[in-house]
């Protein structure tokens, strides 16, 4: 499992990786989503 932690909480990207939805996460990153920013506040 890939551990991505930010401010003591898991990001939306981490939650997707936990669900093994890696392709969707990579697709969002390829479209320009910042994995450190998106999902912040949805902990």
C-alpha positions as CSV (number, residue, x, y, z in Angstrom):
1,X,0.0,0.0,0.0
2,X,1.2,3.5,-0.8
3,X,1.0,5.8,2.2
4,X,0.4,9.4,1.4
5,X,-0.2,11.5,4.5
6,X,-0.8,15.3,4.7
7,X,-1.4,17.2,7.9
8,X,-2.0,14.0,9.8
9,X,-4.9,13.0,7.5
10,X,-5.4,10.9,4.4
11,X,-6.0,12.6,1.1
12,X,-8.7,11.6,-1.4
13,X,-5.9,10.1,-3.5
14,X,-4.9,7.8,-0.5
15,X,-8.6,6.8,-0.2
16,X,-8.7,5.8,-3.8
17,X,-5.5,3.8,-3.5
18,X,-6.9,2.1,-0.5
19,X,-9.9,1.0,-2.7
20,X,-7.4,-0.1,-5.3
21,X,-8.8,2.4,-7.7
22,X,-5.3,3.3,-8.8
23,X,-6.2,3.9,-12.5
24,X,-8.8,6.6,-11.6
25,X,-6.3,8.3,-9.3
26,X,-3.6,8.3,-12.0
27,X,-6.1,9.6,-14.5
28,X,-6.9,12.5,-12.3
29,X,-3.2,13.3,-11.8
30,X,-2.6,13.1,-15.6
31,X,-5.4,15.6,-16.0
32,X,-3.5,18.0,-13.8
33,X,-4.9,17.3,-10.4
34,X,-2.4,18.0,-7.6
35,X,-2.4,14.8,-5.4
36,X,-1.3,16.9,-2.4
37,X,-4.2,19.4,-2.8
38,X,-7.3,17.6,-4.0
39,X,-9.4,16.0,-1.3
40,X,-8.0,18.4,1.4
41,X,-10.8,19.0,3.8
42,X,-12.5,15.7,3.1
43,X,-10.7,13.7,5.7
